[in-house]
Amino acid sequence: MIFKPSSPAAYRLLMEGSAAFADIEEAGIRVDMRHVDRTMRGAGEKIKQIEASLRRDEVYKIWRRVYGEKASLGSGEQLARVIFGNLGVECKERTATGKPKTDAEALEGIDLPFVRKWSMLEKLKKVRNTFLRGTQRLAVRRGDDWFIHPSFNLHLVWTYRSSSSEPNFQNQPVRDKRQAKLIRRAYIPRDGHVLVETDFSSMEFRGCASFWKDSAMVAYASDPKLDIHRDMAGECFLLPVDNVSKDCRAFAKNQFVFPELYGSYYVSMAAGLWTSISRAGLKTKDGVGIYEHLRTKGIRTAKEFEGHIKRVEQKFNERFAHWSRAKDRWWQKYLERGWFPLATGFVCPGIFSYNNLMNTPIQGPSFHCLLWSVIQVNAWLKKNKMRSKIVGQIHDSILADVYEPELQDYLNYVREVMTVKVREHWDWIITPLDVEVDVSDRSWFDKSPWKEENGLWVSA
């Protein structure tokens, strides 16, 4: 499959984006190496404790009888055979070929103390071996400080989004709060600076509305009182929108709204949401467990929840009827010609699945809005010889290390670029755009929301 810019504008976007990413890589992000070393030691000790506890468990005794000397606590496949075979636990998630899923996320949905402890062990191993050890290996010392310099690439992802490597800065955990705390606290601002993350709000839904030109979708995305991710969390979990927690919103976003827009269907979405309730310990905003809350609404089993999500999906398709019909016409057009265009000047030829064909025209241009914004903000910082620097980007957000005396000017400019100037540059964007701002003077993990109030940005 061949991907390349198919217009001068697309080519220019990639070239200017690559130059901006080179500046970001050179700037680097400061690392609290004492935190990294301390967390590495603590994780190592905790791993030994959990492994010892698992080996004393009756489940591991069965495991040893089955596998003998080949028994390995690190094998999810061995664990699955013991849990689903020897113990007879119901398997709720299977691969396309019908085999039990053995990844950590699938096993986390099993309500068994041994499995929960095993999942905790695997997460700690990943924190230590993948993230923290990678940071130790790649950190570069400058004076008394340490920095990592992640690479950001524009030539590796078939949706024309970016990728990251050495280390993969876009894969730092955020949904699992325990993992996020251990890892993201390693990233700190320079002295006299604060970390600022500026995130497009509901960008992919707004991009979807602009691409499909569904009038109901455009109206929804244009109403500042509405929030598609919050509102769908309310429908999925049968909650009033003022009782939707931040975590419930995040899981509805990633396990209902995005899959729905990208060609999935209610069975897989319901399964993912149901297991996430226990996996993430989802609660309402006022602290009630989601399973407990759903029982008060007459939903007690995964099958009953699946029927409910089917109705939610039907309502979603009825609400956005033009999109629901247009996506099938889009698929047929692709089958006739074997390629499709993006709004930002790229042409995508080759073999695409239905889901890929729904995904790429939204994810690609949505990221390009971020990329264009990065180029403008980076050029402005350099032109004005400012001490603030962009130090990372995560698909729809910009992470900057901002010199505190420049903070108000930076926030005003970056918001103008991401909400006004990008729409002036690309007239295919037919919905308003908005940004969410988080600031921290401690670490990336400790960021908190800020808002503009009477002409000044302040903590929300």
ABEGO torsion letter per residue (X at the ends): XBBBBABAAAAAAAAAAAAAAAAAAAAEBBBBAAAAAAAAAAAAAAAAAAAAAAAABAAAAAAAAAAEAABBAABAAAAAAAAAAAAGBBBABBBAAGBBBABAAAAAABBBAAAAAAAAAAAAAAAAAAAAAAAAAABBBBEABBBBBBBBBAAABAAGBBBBBOBBAAABBAABAAAAAAAAAABBBBBGBBBBBBBBBGAAAAAAAAAAGBAAAAAAAABAABBAAAAAAAAAAGBBAAABBAAAAAAAAAAAAAAAAAGBBAAAAAAAAAAAAAAAGBBBAAGBBAAAAAAAAGBABAAAAAAAAAAAAAAAAAABAAAAAAAAAAAAAAAAAGBBBBAAGBBBBEBBBAAAAAAAAAAAAAAAAAAAAAAAAAAAAAAAGBABBBABBBGABBBBBBBAAAAAAAAAAAAAAAAAAAAAABAABABBBBBBBBBBAABAAABBBBBBBGGBBBBX
